[in-house]
């Protein structure tokens, strides 16, 4: 991995968010190389889609991913996407469930009301990440150009091959590796602006697990159905 043509960066500079690089950021191809292990999602396996492609990456890269993730968390505003319960301090899946129940039960105390919920399971969520779109959104969030460029290099030009297989290596420049520590965080940042349009709806997320909660009054589902249509279009 090279920064600024092999120039040295102090760890303190990285953590405080001061100037990391001055010209370019490069992630060496050997550190992005991935061996994929197909892990069955369910049993018995009936097709290739029943496997989850878990990526095995170099140990040094996993260590660096931890540093980058910690740095990202320090840079993100605390008010970013309050309905995203992943990667926030002192928040967990229990908080997401409690919030969903609280919104629903409070609404049901009113007359002529009911609740609709749509549980969304994104298909190959991490594979949908387009690095160029992601870095544009990171830039809008105030992430400095050098870190955006590092993410771009990190996600593009990744050699990948299946372990214990005779298949040749394939170079990927879209998506994020399954099993990579950064992948869930990057997906949450890509979808941070996916918020409800109407006050009667709430989109509650934990990484890529998403629930649309529609608080319906007097049989008027127009706002909820519009929200669902927007998400599935």
N, C-alpha and C positions, 0 to 999 in steps of 0.2 A: 504494500500500500504506500503510495507516495503523495506527499503534499508539497505543493510549490517546488516541483523539481527536486525532491529529496531534502528540502530545508526542514529544520527542526521546529516542532511546535511543543511548547511547554504544556503540561497537563493543566496547570492553573489557567492558562489562556483558554483552553478548551471548555473548562467548567464555568468560567465566568462569562463566557459569551463574547469575549473581546475578539479582536481581529484574528481569525484562524488562518486565513490564507490571503494572499494578495493577487494571485494571478489565476490559478486553476487548481482543481482537485482531481486526483486520479486514484481509483481503486484497482489494484493489480488484478489481472484476470485470474491468476492462480488462487487468489483469495476468494473469488466469486464462484469458483468451480464447485459444482454440487453433484453428489451422488444421491439418487432418489431411491427410497425404499417404498414399494407399494404396500400399504397397511390396509387390511380389509376393514371397511366401515361396518359391515354386518356379515352374518353367517347364515346360510351359505352364500358364497359369491357367485353371481350369475352373469355379470358383465364387467367390463373394465371400469365403468363409472362407480362400481362398488368398492373401489380401492381409493385410499387417500394417499397422495404422493408426498410422503414426508422427506424433507431434504436434509441430508447430512452435510454439514459445512465445516471448514477448517476451524479448529478450536480458537486460534488467534482472532478469527473473524467474529466468532460468537462473543469473545471478550470485548472486542471493539464495538459490537452492536449494543452491548450493555451500556457502554459509555455514551454512545450516541443517544440511546433511549433516555438516559438520565438527563442528558443535556436538553433534549426536546421538552421533557416535562418541566424543566426550569424556565423555558422560553414561552410556553403556552400560557395565555391568560386564564385565570381561574374561572372566569365566567363563560368560557368557550363551551357551547353546547351543553347546557345543564342537564339535558335528558340523556346524555351519554354517560353511563356509569362505569365504563372501563377506563383505566389509567387515570383515575382521580384519587387523591389521598382520602383514606377513610370512607371509601365507597366500594360497594360490592354488588353481586347479584341479588343479595337479600334486600339491598336498598332499592334496586330496580323493581323487584316484586312488590315491596311494601308501597312504593310510589304508585304502582299500577292499581293495587287494591284500594289504596286511600282515595285516589281520584274516582274510582268506580263506585265505591261504597258511599262516598260523600254525595256523589251525583244522584244515586238511587234513593237517597232520603227525600228528594223532591218529588212532587206529584207528576204523573204522566211522563216518566222517564225510563229509559233503559240504556244499556251499554252494548256496543258492538266492539269486538276486537279482531284484528287481523294479525296473525303470527307469520312473520316472513323469514324464510330460510333461503338466503342467497346461495345460488348455485356457483361453486368455485369462486367464492367472494374475492379471495386474494389474487386470483388470476385476472380479475377485471380491472386491476389497477393499471392505468396508463401513466408511466413515469412523467411524461411531459405535462399532462394535466395535473398530476399530483404536485409537481414542483411549482406550477403556476398558483395553485391554491396555497401552498406553503408560503410563497412570496407575499400573497395577499394577507396572510396571517402575521406577517412581520418577521418571518424567518429569514436570516441573512442569506445573501446570494451564495456564499461559499458553502454553507451547509446544504442549501438546495442543490447545488452542483454535485456535492458528494452523494446525495440521495440518487440523483440522476445517474451518476456513474455506477453506483451500487446496484441499481436495478436493471441496467442495460448491459448487453454483451456478456450474459452469464452462461458459461458452458454447463450443460446438464446431461447426465447419462443415468440410465437405470442400473442399479447395483446388481451384480451376478447376472448380467444380461449381455448378449452379444450385440446389442444396439449401439450405433455410433453416437457420439456426443452431438447435442443440438444446442445452438446458441440462442438464448431467449433475451428479448428486450422489452417484454411486457410482463405484467404481473409481479408478484412478490413471492419468494419461496415459502412453501408450507413448512412450518417448524422453525422458521426464522423469528427471532425475538422481536424484530422491528415490524414484521408484517401486520399483526393486528393493530398496532399503533398507527401505522401508515394508512391502513384502511379507515380507521376512525377519523383521521385528519382529512382524508379524501371526502368523507361523507358528513363532515361536521355541519355543513350548511343544509343538510336534509332535515328540515324542521317543518312543523305543521303550519299550514296556511291559515287555519281557522282556530279561534280560541276554544271551540268545543272539541277539538281534536288534540291528541298528544302522541308524539312518536318517541317511544322509549327504547333505548338501545343499550346493549352491552356488547361492545365490539361489533361483530356482524349479525348478532341476534337482535331482531327488531320486532317491536309490537306497536301496531297502530291502535290507539284507543279512541273510540268515537263516543262522546257523551251525547246521547240522543234525547231530545225533548219534543213532546207533542207529535211524535211520529215523523218528524222532519229529518230525514237522513241525507239530504242533499249535500251538506258540507262534508259529511263522512265519505260518501260515495265519490265526491269530487277529489278528496284527498287520496283515496285508494286508486282512482283512475290515474291521477298524476304520478303515483309511485310505480304503477305497473305499465304505464305507457312506454 
